[in-house]
């Protein structure tokens, strides 16, 4: 009897092995399964970003951060190390204080700015850093202690909420938040579009909010500032932020999709001067 059933067992083993091989091939070809709700946040936001989703075209200004950091392009301030690392602009913090890199430029009053960003927290037991990308008054224009800034994003690493805001004098603060995965080394794209009549924010190629109130529009030329913001006098958890690229577009090309979205909440900014 054993001799009569052996071929059948062998056939079953061969069929089982072939099925496993086919499944492995399909997995490599098709990639991991993703539910529709998670599809646009799966993996690494790479080719999909606001610039191509909304038809802005090829960015005329495109920083790719290869080679030594160009001190003619970036003003570095605070403790820590700022450098280009593996094609990414990298801000490594110290254990105390705030470190920033501000774009040296005459700036633009309108346009579209977008970055591809990830962050990582190394230390524990201290205060957490705040990861921030802002548009700030360009050149030597007065900053009024941040009273004219626009944030592409502000968040704490490994948390689940990102915020953005506009500040305008004397003490206006337009603010909104969005739930988002912010684990170590999790990539996201953040963008802001400033026109003469509105400001819109984008996260991973989705418009999140749009502000049209006149008090929000300062008309100041902007530069980009990357900041790892510490708490004065406190020991901090060492962290980093890394930008794969920074791009700027003018408003020459109209959006190919609607930027209609909920308006941020108006509040008060008490830190101005």
N, C-alpha and C positions, 0 to 999 in steps of 0.2 A: 504493500500500500504506500510505503514511503516513497518508492520510486515513481509511482503514478501521480503523487501530489506535488512533487518537487518542482516540475515545470510551472505549475500554477502559482506556487509561492514566489518563484523567480520572476514571473510575469508581473505579479502584484508589486514586488520590490522595484522593478524597472519602471512601472507606471508611476509609482509613488515618487521615485527620484526625478522622473521627467516633469511631473507636476510641480515639485519643489523648485526645480531649475527654472521652469516657466514663470513661477511666481516671483522668484528673485529677479529675473530679467525685466518683468513688468514693473517691479518696484523701482529698479534703477532707471527705467525709461520714463515712468510717469511721475516719480517722486512720491513723498508721503501724502496720504489722504488728508485733506483739509476741509473742515466744515465750512459752509457758505458764510457763517457769521464771522469766522476767523480768517477768511481767505485773504483779505487785504492787509492783514497785519502779520501774516505768516512769514517766517524766514527773515531775510534781509531786504529792507526797502532799497532796491537798487535802480533798475531802469524805470520803475514807476515812481514818479514824483510830481509835484504840482507843475513844474515847468513844462513837462511834456503832456500831462493830463489836461492842462488848461490852454495849451497851444501857444506858449510864450516863445517858442522857437529856440534857436541856439543862443546860449547866453554869451553876450559880448565880453563879460568879465567873469572869468572862471579860475578860481584859485584851486590848485591841486596839491600844494604843499609837498613838493618833491625837492630834495636837496636841503642845504642849510637854510635856516630861518632868515628871511630878508628883513633886516632891521629898517630898511627904507619903507617897508610896507606895514610894519607892526610896531607899536609902542607897548613895551612890556612893563608891568608894574607889580610890585609885591613879592613876597617870599615864594620860593618854589622854582620850578624849571619850565620854561616854555621853549619848545623846539618842534621842528618837523621830524616825525618818527614814522618810518615805513609808509611814507606818502600821506601822513595825517598831521595836521596841526594839533599838538598835544600840550595841554596845560596840566602839569604835575604839581600838586600842592605840597607845602610843607606841613608841619604839625600845628601851625598857627597862622593866622592872617589870611588875607584875600589876595589872590593872584589874578591878573587880567591881561588880555592882549587886545589892543584897540587898533583898528585899521587907520593908517595914515592916508588921508584922502580929503579932497575938498567936499566930497559928499554929494548926495542927490536928495532933492526935496520930494521926489516921487519915484516910483519904480517897484520892482519885485526883488526880494532877497530870499534865498533858500539855502539851507545847510543840510548836510547828512551827518548825524551826530550819534555818538555813543559815550557812555561814561562807566566808571568803575570805582567802587569804594574798597580800599585795602584795610584800613584800620578799624578798630572797634573800641568802645569805652569812652570816646569823646563825643563832641558835638558833630553833627552832620553838615557837610558843605551843601551849598545851593548851586546848582548848575544853571547858568544863565547865558542867554544870547540876547543882546539888546541892540537896537538902533539908538545911537546917542548923537547929540550935536557934533558935527564934524569940525575938524581943525581946532582953532583956538576959541571957538564960540563958547559962551558961558553955559555951563551944564545945570546950574541951579539945583545942585544936589540931586540930580536924577529927575527933576520935575518936567523934563521934556522927552523922556525915554519911551521907546516902544519895545516890548519884549516879544521875541519870537517864541521863547519858552523859558520857564523857570520851574525847577523841580528839585526834589531830593532823591539821590540815587536809591534804588531798590524799593521805592514807594510806588504808588499806583495812581498818582494824580499829577498832571502837568497844568500849569497856568500860563496865561499871557495877559498883557495889559498895555494900556496907553496912559501916559501921564501928560497933562498940560497945565500950564500955570493959570491961576495961582495955586490950586490944590486939587485939580480934577484927577480922578483915577477910574478908568474904565477897565473892568476886570472880568475874566472868564476862566473856567477850569474844565478839564476833560480827563476822564479816567483813561489810563494808558499803562501798559506794562513797561517798567523802567528798571529791569534787572541789569546786573553787570553785563556790559558789552552787548546790550540789546540795541540794535540800530533803529533810528527813526529819522524821518525828514520833517523839518519845520520850515515854514515859509510865511512871509507877510507881504501883502500888496498894499502900497500907499498911493492913492490917487488924489486929485484935488477935491474929491467929494466923499471919499470913504476909505476905510482901512479894513482889510480882510485877512484872516489867519487860516493857515492850512497845516494839517498834521497828516503825514503819510498820504499826501495827495487828495485829502478830503477837506473842503472848506468847513471850518468849525464855527466861526462867528464873523460878523460884519458890522462895523460901526460907521454911522453916517452923521452923527451930531457934530455941528460945526466946532464946538468947543474942544473936540478931540483932535482937530487938524491944526498943528502948530505951524506948518510951512517951513520948518527948519531943515537945512541940508543934513543928512544923516550919514554916519559911519557905523560900522559893525564893531561891537565889543563882546568878546567872550570872557566870562568871569566864573571863577570858582570862589564863591562868596563865603567867607568864614564869619564867625561870631567874635567880636572884639574881646580880647583878653581871655578867651577860652581855648583849651586844648581841643584840636580838631581830629577827626578821623581822616587820615591821608587818603586822597582820592585823585582822580584825573578825569578830564573830558577830552575827547578826540573828535576832530572834524575831518571827514574824508574829503569834503569839498565845500566851498562857498561860491555861490553864483549870484550875479546881478543881471536883471533885465530891465530895460525901459518899458514904457507903456505903449510902445509903437504898435504891437500886435494886440488886437482885442482878445478877451477871453473867449474860448470856444465852448465853455460851459458856464452856467449861472453861478454867481458868487453869493446868492441869497442865502442867509443864515441868521440865526438868532443874534441879537445885539448883546454885547457885554453889559454888565451891571455897573452903573455909575456910583462911585463912592468918593472918598476923600483920601488924598495923599498928604500925609503930615510931615514927610521928610524933606520937603522943598525948602529952598533958601533964596 
